[in-house]
Amino acid sequence: MNDTHSFLTKEKFEELKKELEHLKTVRRKEVAESLEYARSLGDLSENAEYQEARDMQAAIEERIAHLEKTIKEAKIVAGNQKGDVVGLGSKVCIQKASEKGSICYTIVGAEEANIQEHKLSYLSPLGEALMGKGKGEEIQFETPNGKQKYAVLSVE
């Protein structure tokens, strides 16, 4: 599944579009004003405020370029059509071998991954191992701490 597309939910796609609009309209203007003020202070070679504003401008422009590329290449996923196999948008509950508790994740694109929200990238080692698996199957994948084994308890 390694291609040039960013897989996003509709909600994340809209969130990124909002962020892009905010950066282009509000933040660019704020930074331009900061640059103008810093220039008015005189000697630019020793002007910390000017350098800070330039660094901020570069960071904002870099983020804008990243968001534009992500939005342009985005493929919206609306959940897995087949509820019996793990795919993008699936909610999957797994249990680590030799442990009693289980944990559930939603499989998402890399841009949307957030482990605190239990959103797991399909490109992560665990995400890759889960893709295409069904309820009752066991998975195994390599981590820096060695091989990990899990059982798939449910797929929605």
C-alpha positions as CSV (number, residue, x, y, z in Angstrom):
1,M,0.0,0.0,0.0
2,N,2.9,2.3,-0.6
3,D,1.7,5.0,-3.0
4,T,1.6,8.8,-3.2
5,H,-1.9,9.2,-1.7
6,S,-2.7,10.3,1.9
7,F,-5.6,8.4,3.2
8,L,-7.9,10.6,5.4
9,T,-11.3,10.4,6.9
10,K,-13.7,13.1,5.7
11,E,-13.4,14.8,9.2
12,K,-9.6,15.0,9.0
13,F,-9.7,16.2,5.4
14,E,-12.0,19.1,6.5
15,E,-9.8,19.9,9.5
16,L,-6.7,20.1,7.3
17,K,-8.6,22.4,4.8
18,K,-9.6,24.7,7.7
19,E,-6.0,24.8,9.0
20,L,-4.7,25.6,5.5
21,E,-7.2,28.5,5.2
22,H,-6.3,29.9,8.6
23,L,-2.6,29.7,7.8
24,K,-3.0,31.5,4.4
25,T,-5.4,34.2,5.7
26,V,-4.6,34.9,9.3
27,R,-1.1,33.6,10.1
28,R,0.6,34.9,7.0
29,K,-0.8,38.4,7.7
30,E,0.4,38.2,11.4
31,V,3.9,37.2,10.4
32,A,4.0,39.9,7.7
33,E,3.1,42.5,10.3
34,S,5.8,41.1,12.6
35,L,8.4,41.3,9.8
36,E,7.4,44.8,9.1
37,Y,7.7,45.8,12.7
38,A,11.1,44.1,13.1
39,R,12.4,45.8,9.9
40,S,11.5,49.1,11.4
41,L,13.8,48.5,14.4
42,G,16.9,49.0,12.2
43,D,19.9,46.8,11.6
44,L,18.6,43.4,10.4
45,S,22.0,41.6,10.9
46,E,21.6,41.8,14.7
47,N,17.9,41.9,15.0
48,A,16.6,38.9,16.9
49,E,13.0,39.8,16.3
50,Y,13.5,40.0,12.6
51,Q,15.2,36.6,12.6
52,E,12.5,35.0,14.7
53,A,9.8,36.4,12.3
54,R,11.7,35.1,9.3
55,D,11.9,31.6,11.0
56,M,8.2,31.7,11.7
57,Q,7.4,32.7,8.1
58,A,9.5,29.8,6.8
59,A,7.8,27.3,9.2
60,I,4.3,28.6,8.1
61,E,5.2,28.4,4.4
62,E,6.5,24.9,4.9
63,R,3.3,23.8,6.7
64,I,1.2,25.4,4.0
65,A,3.1,23.5,1.3
66,H,2.7,20.2,3.2
67,L,-1.0,20.8,3.7
68,E,-1.6,21.7,0.1
69,K,0.2,18.5,-1.1
70,T,-1.6,16.3,1.5
71,I,-5.0,17.8,0.5
72,K,-4.2,17.5,-3.2
73,E,-3.2,13.8,-2.9
74,A,-5.8,12.8,-0.3
75,K,-8.1,9.9,-0.8
76,I,-11.1,10.0,1.5
77,V,-11.9,6.8,3.3
78,A,-15.4,6.2,4.7
79,G,-14.7,3.1,6.6
80,N,-14.2,-0.5,5.4
81,Q,-17.0,-1.9,3.3
82,K,-16.3,-5.4,4.4
83,G,-16.7,-5.6,8.1
84,D,-15.0,-9.0,8.4
85,V,-11.5,-7.9,7.2
86,V,-9.2,-5.1,8.6
87,G,-8.8,-2.2,6.2
88,L,-8.6,1.6,6.3
89,G,-11.4,2.9,8.5
90,S,-11.8,-0.4,10.3
91,K,-12.1,-0.6,14.1
92,V,-10.2,-3.6,15.2
93,C,-9.9,-5.0,18.7
94,I,-6.8,-7.1,19.5
95,Q,-5.3,-8.9,22.4
96,K,-1.6,-9.4,23.0
97,A,-0.5,-13.0,23.4
98,S,-0.2,-14.0,27.1
99,E,-2.2,-11.0,28.3
100,K,-5.8,-10.7,29.3
101,G,-6.8,-7.2,28.3
102,S,-7.6,-6.1,24.8
103,I,-7.3,-2.8,23.0
104,C,-9.2,-1.4,20.1
105,Y,-7.8,0.8,17.3
106,T,-9.2,2.5,14.2
107,I,-7.0,2.0,11.2
108,V,-6.2,5.4,9.5
109,G,-3.8,7.0,7.2
110,A,-0.4,8.2,8.4
111,E,-1.5,11.9,8.6
112,E,-4.3,11.1,11.0
113,A,-2.5,8.6,13.3
114,N,-2.8,9.4,17.0
115,I,-2.1,6.7,19.5
116,Q,-3.7,8.6,22.4
117,E,-7.0,8.6,20.3
118,H,-6.4,4.9,19.4
119,K,-6.0,5.8,15.7
120,L,-3.3,3.6,14.2
121,S,-1.6,4.2,10.9
122,Y,-1.9,1.4,8.4
123,L,1.8,2.0,7.7
124,S,2.9,1.3,11.3
125,P,4.3,-2.2,12.0
126,L,1.1,-3.2,13.9
127,G,-1.1,-1.6,11.3
128,E,0.6,-3.3,8.4
129,A,0.3,-6.7,10.2
130,L,-3.4,-6.1,10.8
131,M,-4.3,-5.2,7.2
132,G,-6.4,-7.9,5.5
133,K,-6.7,-10.0,8.7
134,G,-10.1,-11.1,10.1
135,K,-11.6,-12.1,13.4
136,G,-9.8,-15.0,15.1
137,E,-6.6,-14.6,13.1
138,E,-3.3,-14.2,14.8
139,I,-0.7,-11.7,13.7
140,Q,3.0,-11.4,14.4
141,F,5.3,-8.5,13.6
142,E,8.8,-7.3,14.4
143,T,9.5,-4.4,16.8
144,P,12.7,-3.0,18.4
145,N,11.8,-5.2,21.4
146,G,11.5,-8.3,19.3
147,K,8.5,-10.2,17.8
148,Q,5.1,-9.3,19.0
149,K,2.1,-11.6,18.8
150,Y,-1.6,-10.6,18.9
151,A,-5.0,-12.1,18.2
152,V,-7.7,-10.3,16.3
153,L,-10.8,-10.3,18.5
154,S,-13.2,-8.3,16.3
155,V,-13.3,-6.2,13.2
156,E,-16.0,-3.5,12.6
